[in-house]
Amino acid sequence: MLENLEIFSELDERELDELALFCQKKSILSWEKLFSHWDAANTLYVVETWSIEILDENNESIWVVSDWDILWEMAILWWEESRTASAVALSDTKLITILGFSMEKLAETNQEIFEKIQRIITKRRQENIDM
């Protein structure tokens, strides 16, 4: 399931299988709010099917996240931070989630995979800051 994600392309099959143990499936209905601006940013979301609209604090659309896009990957490392936008399903949507505290468990059970994921996400964070 995670092999479809570019963010985890540096992980081999065994590492992806290990990470998948920390994933959960979630479904939300059309127009259901996934999270709100200022909520705790403690979960990474992968949109498996359909789409999520991201809204700023004025409820204006910023972008749409669709099939196999990743949403808030920083949350699995910096999960004490707050969301900077809201997210609403544009249709019935299936998601894969990874909770931030799950990464602590992964670090305990497989430090090597955790450090690899940490490097990938830290690099992406820096690239976003540099934009």
KAJOMO-V281080 format. One record per run of one state. SS is the DSSP state (a for helix, b for strand, c for the rest). FROM is the first residue (numbers start at 0). TO is the last residue. Records with the same first field share a line. If there is no record, write none. Layout:
BEGIN
SS=FROM-TO / FROM-TO
END
This chain:
BEGIN
c=0-0 / 4-4 / 8-11 / 20-21 / 28-31 / 35-38 / 40-41 / 49-50 / 55-59 / 65-67 / 71-71 / 76-80 / 82-84 / 89-91 / 109-109 / 130-130
a=1-3 / 5-7 / 12-19 / 72-75 / 99-108 / 110-129
b=22-27 / 32-34 / 39-39 / 42-48 / 51-54 / 60-64 / 68-70 / 81-81 / 85-88 / 92-98
END
